Every structure is written in structure tokens, then in C-alpha cells.
Amino acid sequence: MNIPPLGAEAKVALAATQAATNKDEALGKKFEAVFLTQFVDQMMKTVDPSAFGGEKQAEMWRSFMSEALAEQLAENGGFGFSANVTDAISAYQRGRDAT
């Protein structure tokens, strides 16, 4: 079977679709990272403040560490719900574009 090459308009449309998909995936991961930040921060509050160098240091660094850890968790799969968020975002945008 011989498939003809894509025309310029089709290539532009395909590139736009891929860019939108990548943007939706990034939003899904960011949403999961925000959720995980809250989750990790609650766990970090159970750590003895002396592990951070004292109460003041713990208060200052805990949020930074929670956010960094949560972003890495989300990037490496997290709880796995970023795909569902991405699908919901894409479905919303398809519905919006259809009207």
C-alpha cells in the first residue's frame, strides 16, 4: 500500500495537534505535582525538626523540599493520575473547539 506524503496544511495541523498534546501532558503533570506537594508536605511535617537543623530551618526548608520531591515524583509517574487529568483537559478542549 502506497500512502501519499502529507501536504503542507496537514503537516501544520499535525504539528499543532502534537504541540497541544504536549501542553496538555505538561498541565497534567503539573496538576499532579501540586497535589503531591501537599501530600509530601503533610508527610514532611512528621519528620523531627532536628533533621532540618531546628524548628526555624525546618519551617523554611520543608516547603522547598516538598515541592522538589513532588515534582520529581510526578515526573517519574507519581500516583499515575496525570494521564487522567491530561485526558480530561484534552476532552474539554475538543468539546470547546467543536462548538
C-alpha positions as CSV (number, residue, x, y, z in Angstrom):
1,M,0.0,0.0,0.0
2,N,1.4,3.3,-1.0
3,I,0.4,6.3,1.2
4,P,0.9,9.7,-0.3
5,P,3.0,12.2,1.7
6,L,1.3,14.8,3.8
7,G,0.6,18.2,2.3
8,A,1.9,21.4,4.0
9,E,-1.5,22.1,5.6
10,A,-1.7,18.6,7.0
11,K,1.8,18.9,8.4
12,V,0.9,22.2,10.1
13,A,-2.3,20.7,11.6
14,L,-0.4,17.6,12.8
15,A,2.3,19.8,14.4
16,A,-0.3,21.9,16.1
17,T,-2.1,18.8,17.4
18,Q,1.2,17.4,18.8
19,A,2.0,20.7,20.5
20,A,-1.4,20.8,22.1
21,T,-1.0,17.2,23.3
22,N,2.4,18.0,24.8
23,K,1.0,21.1,26.5
24,D,-1.9,19.0,27.9
25,E,0.5,16.4,29.2
26,A,2.6,19.1,30.9
27,L,-0.5,20.5,32.6
28,G,-1.5,17.1,33.8
29,K,1.9,16.5,35.3
30,K,1.9,20.0,36.9
31,F,-1.5,19.3,38.4
32,E,-0.3,16.0,39.9
33,A,2.9,17.8,41.2
34,V,0.7,20.4,43.0
35,F,-1.3,17.6,44.6
36,L,1.8,15.6,45.5
37,T,3.4,18.8,47.0
38,Q,0.5,18.9,49.5
39,F,0.7,15.2,50.2
40,V,4.5,15.2,50.7
41,D,4.4,18.4,52.8
42,Q,2.0,16.6,55.2
43,M,4.4,13.7,55.5
44,M,7.4,16.0,56.0
45,K,5.6,17.6,59.0
46,T,6.0,14.3,60.8
47,V,9.8,14.5,60.5
48,D,11.7,15.6,63.6
49,P,12.7,19.3,63.1
50,S,16.2,18.5,64.2
51,A,16.7,16.6,60.9
52,F,16.5,20.1,59.3
53,G,18.7,21.8,61.8
54,G,15.9,23.0,64.1
55,E,12.4,24.3,64.1
56,K,13.1,27.5,62.1
57,Q,15.1,25.8,59.5
58,A,12.5,23.0,59.2
59,E,9.8,25.6,58.6
60,M,11.8,27.3,56.0
61,W,13.1,24.3,54.0
62,R,10.2,21.9,54.3
63,S,8.1,23.6,51.6
64,F,11.1,23.7,49.2
65,M,11.9,20.1,49.7
66,S,8.3,19.0,49.5
67,E,7.9,20.8,46.2
68,A,11.1,19.5,44.7
69,L,10.3,15.9,45.8
70,A,6.7,16.2,44.5
71,E,7.9,17.4,41.1
72,Q,10.3,14.5,40.7
73,L,7.6,12.1,41.8
74,A,5.2,13.5,39.2
75,E,7.9,13.4,36.5
76,N,8.6,9.7,37.3
77,G,4.9,8.6,37.3
78,G,3.7,9.9,40.6
79,F,0.4,8.3,41.5
80,G,-0.4,7.9,37.9
81,F,-3.4,10.2,37.6
82,S,-1.8,12.8,35.4
83,A,-2.8,10.8,32.4
84,N,-6.5,11.1,33.5
85,V,-6.1,14.8,34.0
86,T,-4.5,15.1,30.6
87,D,-7.4,13.2,29.0
88,A,-9.9,15.4,30.8
89,I,-8.1,18.6,29.6
90,S,-8.0,17.3,26.0
91,A,-11.7,16.3,26.1
92,Y,-12.7,19.7,27.4
93,Q,-10.7,21.4,24.7
94,R,-12.1,19.2,22.0
95,G,-15.6,19.9,23.2
96,R,-14.9,23.7,23.4
97,D,-13.4,23.7,19.9
98,A,-16.4,21.8,18.5
99,T,-18.8,24.4,19.5
